Amino acid sequence: MADVVVLGVGVIGLTSALTLEERGHRVRVIAASTGASVTSSVAGAIWFPFWAEPRERVSRWASVTRHWLTDLSRSDASAGVDVLRMLELDDSDQTPWWGMEIEDLSLERAGSRGVDSARWNGAPFGWRFSAPRVDPRHHLPWLEARLRTPVLRRTVSSLSDVVDDRSLGADVVVNCTGLGAGRLARDEQIRPLFGQVVVCEPGTFDPGSSMADERDPKAVFYAIPRRDEVIIGGCTAEWDGNVADGTLPAPDPNLTEVLLARAARYGVEPREILRVVAGLRPYRTAVRVERDAADPRIIHNYGHGGSGYTIARGCAVEVAGMVERGA
Ligand SMILES: Cc1cc2nc3c(=O)[nH]c(=O)nc-3n(C[C@H](O)[C@H](O)[C@H](O)COP(=O)(O)OP(=O)(O)OC[C@H]3O[C@@H](n4cnc5c(N)ncnc54)[C@H](O)[C@@H]3O)c2cc1C
């Protein structure tokens, strides 16, 4: 058993902390921001590998997470996870890389008998499969409530300070600080990708089905129902603005109009807008799950881009394996 300090209470930090505790480790969690001010609180958050590399590792982590979330949806409704029927529109009928391990993946062709493709915005193909959808409003508190020790609210200015802090007594520090890792780990490979979603009353949108079209990266569309609302997205844009530590970027009202107009092309016309939120995805050329070369007491787990919810558990299991091999 190891004494572990986990930094960060986004979905990556909390899932890592819970996974380590389940495996018998003593865990302390430290975070600068919590609740609605972390990126993880604004996510869709559906299982789908999106803006995360490299594909081989992402597929493996996504598969582990998919099974974990699916089991959770059956065992505990308060975890905020439900399994939806997902439709992903495509230009190709070749099995996509992310679909290789999905047992119930099936292909539909526009115009085929029984296929309602009138609202596919010209897409020739659609992949149907079941996908767990997480509601961060329930899931993040659910994860946190399972931890044995309350989260310590503190901004860390150096990883080695945490490792050397005798009052914490950590054998290992797991760095799950998302974009904050850019400064803490002096990592120039991580960069923010702006995203915005419009949260609406569901109207007539089917609460059991989700729909997405990522064929044009500049005009991404998705509609993700929750139990009481529907999330309309999306957008993935380079970001060169400034936000104060611990805050989220302001949504762009023009983009809200664009997103709703785009949704209408797919037949999605929700009722009232409940709120509009934006966040910065912590994108890195490769998700970083590895031991620090200079200080092996540090394990990094950040840079999950647009897939934090999709790969959190797979990454956490890998981190736990590293802790155990080194402990
Ligand atoms: C609009 C939008 C939609 C999305 N939709 C999806 C989706 O449908 N499916 C999906 O899988 N993913 C989705 N994502 C991506 C997902 O939200 C991210 O990959 C995920 O939230 C990253 O989680 P994280 O825990 O690494 O980072 P964060 O949630 O940003 O958490 C980082 C934590 O580290 C702490 N921290 C940072 N620096 C310090 C420091 N110096 N000292 C102490 N603590 C520190 C912060 O306070 C915070 O607690 C979406 C993202 C956006 C913006």
The ligand as an SDF file (V2000), in Angstrom:
LIG
                    3D

 53 58  0  0  0  0  0  0  0  0999 V2000
  -17.4700   22.1510  -23.9090 C   0  0  0  0  0  0  0  0  0  0  0  0
  -16.7730   20.8480  -23.5590 C   0  0  0  0  0  0  0  0  0  0  0  0
  -17.4060   19.6360  -23.8250 C   0  0  0  0  0  0  0  0  0  0  0  0
  -16.7680   18.4320  -23.5330 C   0  0  0  0  0  0  0  0  0  0  0  0
  -17.4160   17.2550  -23.7820 N   0  0  0  0  0  0  0  0  0  0  0  0
  -16.8160   16.0820  -23.4950 C   0  0  0  0  0  0  0  0  0  0  0  0
  -17.4860   14.8540  -23.7340 C   0  0  0  0  0  0  0  0  0  0  0  0
  -18.6230   14.8220  -24.2140 O   0  0  0  0  0  0  0  0  0  0  0  0
  -16.8370   13.6910  -23.4260 N   0  0  0  0  0  0  0  0  0  0  0  0
  -15.5850   13.6980  -22.8830 C   0  0  0  0  0  0  0  0  0  0  0  0
  -15.0390   12.6170  -22.6310 O   0  0  0  0  0  0  0  0  0  0  0  0
  -14.9150   14.8500  -22.6240 N   0  0  0  0  0  0  0  0  0  0  0  0
  -15.5020   16.0410  -22.9370 C   0  0  0  0  0  0  0  0  0  0  0  0
  -14.8380   17.2230  -22.7040 N   0  0  0  0  0  0  0  0  0  0  0  0
  -13.4420   17.1640  -22.2320 C   0  0  0  0  0  0  0  0  0  0  0  0
  -13.3260   17.0080  -20.7180 C   0  0  0  0  0  0  0  0  0  0  0  0
  -14.1320   17.9670  -20.0830 O   0  0  0  0  0  0  0  0  0  0  0  0
  -11.8600   17.1690  -20.2890 C   0  0  0  0  0  0  0  0  0  0  0  0
  -11.0420   16.2440  -20.9800 O   0  0  0  0  0  0  0  0  0  0  0  0
  -11.7410   16.9100  -18.7850 C   0  0  0  0  0  0  0  0  0  0  0  0
  -12.6260   17.7510  -18.0860 O   0  0  0  0  0  0  0  0  0  0  0  0
  -10.3200   17.1400  -18.2910 C   0  0  0  0  0  0  0  0  0  0  0  0
  -10.3570   16.8630  -16.9220 O   0  0  0  0  0  0  0  0  0  0  0  0
   -9.1530   17.1620  -15.9430 P   0  0  0  0  0  0  0  0  0  0  0  0
   -9.5190   16.5610  -14.6440 O   0  0  0  0  0  0  0  0  0  0  0  0
   -7.8630   16.7590  -16.5970 O   0  0  0  0  0  0  0  0  0  0  0  0
   -9.0790   18.7770  -15.8710 O   0  0  0  0  0  0  0  0  0  0  0  0
   -9.9500   19.8330  -15.0550 P   0  0  0  0  0  0  0  0  0  0  0  0
  -11.3780   19.4830  -15.0230 O   0  0  0  0  0  0  0  0  0  0  0  0
   -9.5740   21.1580  -15.6350 O   0  0  0  0  0  0  0  0  0  0  0  0
   -9.4090   19.7480  -13.5650 O   0  0  0  0  0  0  0  0  0  0  0  0
   -8.1030   20.1930  -13.2380 C   0  0  0  0  0  0  0  0  0  0  0  0
   -7.9550   20.2490  -11.7320 C   0  0  0  0  0  0  0  0  0  0  0  0
   -6.5920   20.5480  -11.4240 O   0  0  0  0  0  0  0  0  0  0  0  0
   -6.5590   21.6020  -10.4750 C   0  0  0  0  0  0  0  0  0  0  0  0
   -5.3220   22.3600  -10.6020 N   0  0  0  0  0  0  0  0  0  0  0  0
   -4.7900   22.9190  -11.7080 C   0  0  0  0  0  0  0  0  0  0  0  0
   -3.6350   23.5420  -11.4110 N   0  0  0  0  0  0  0  0  0  0  0  0
   -3.4580   23.3860  -10.0740 C   0  0  0  0  0  0  0  0  0  0  0  0
   -2.4590   23.8050   -9.1490 C   0  0  0  0  0  0  0  0  0  0  0  0
   -1.4040   24.5240   -9.5270 N   0  0  0  0  0  0  0  0  0  0  0  0
   -2.5850   23.4600   -7.8350 N   0  0  0  0  0  0  0  0  0  0  0  0
   -3.6500   22.7200   -7.4090 C   0  0  0  0  0  0  0  0  0  0  0  0
   -4.6190   22.2890   -8.2580 N   0  0  0  0  0  0  0  0  0  0  0  0
   -4.5160   22.6230   -9.5580 C   0  0  0  0  0  0  0  0  0  0  0  0
   -7.7890   22.4370  -10.8170 C   0  0  0  0  0  0  0  0  0  0  0  0
   -8.1270   23.2910   -9.7390 O   0  0  0  0  0  0  0  0  0  0  0  0
   -8.8110   21.3260  -11.0680 C   0  0  0  0  0  0  0  0  0  0  0  0
   -9.3120   20.8660   -9.8290 O   0  0  0  0  0  0  0  0  0  0  0  0
  -15.4520   18.4380  -22.9660 C   0  0  0  0  0  0  0  0  0  0  0  0
  -14.8310   19.6540  -22.6770 C   0  0  0  0  0  0  0  0  0  0  0  0
  -15.4740   20.8520  -22.9590 C   0  0  0  0  0  0  0  0  0  0  0  0
  -14.7890   22.1500  -22.6390 C   0  0  0  0  0  0  0  0  0  0  0  0
  1  2  1  0
  2  3  1  0
  2 52  2  0
  3  4  2  0
  4  5  1  0
  4 50  1  0
  5  6  2  0
  6  7  1  0
  6 13  1  0
  7  8  2  0
  7  9  1  0
  9 10  1  0
 10 11  2  0
 10 12  1  0
 12 13  2  0
 13 14  1  0
 14 15  1  0
 14 50  1  0
 15 16  1  0
 16 17  1  0
 16 18  1  0
 18 19  1  0
 18 20  1  0
 20 21  1  0
 20 22  1  0
 22 23  1  0
 23 24  1  0
 24 25  2  0
 24 26  1  0
 24 27  1  0
 27 28  1  0
 28 29  2  0
 28 30  1  0
 28 31  1  0
 31 32  1  0
 32 33  1  0
 33 34  1  0
 33 48  1  0
 34 35  1  0
 35 36  1  0
 35 46  1  0
 36 37  1  0
 36 45  1  0
 37 38  2  0
 38 39  1  0
 39 40  1  0
 39 45  2  0
 40 41  1  0
 40 42  2  0
 42 43  1  0
 43 44  2  0
 44 45  1  0
 46 47  1  0
 46 48  1  0
 48 49  1  0
 50 51  2  0
 51 52  1  0
 52 53  1  0
M  END
$$$$
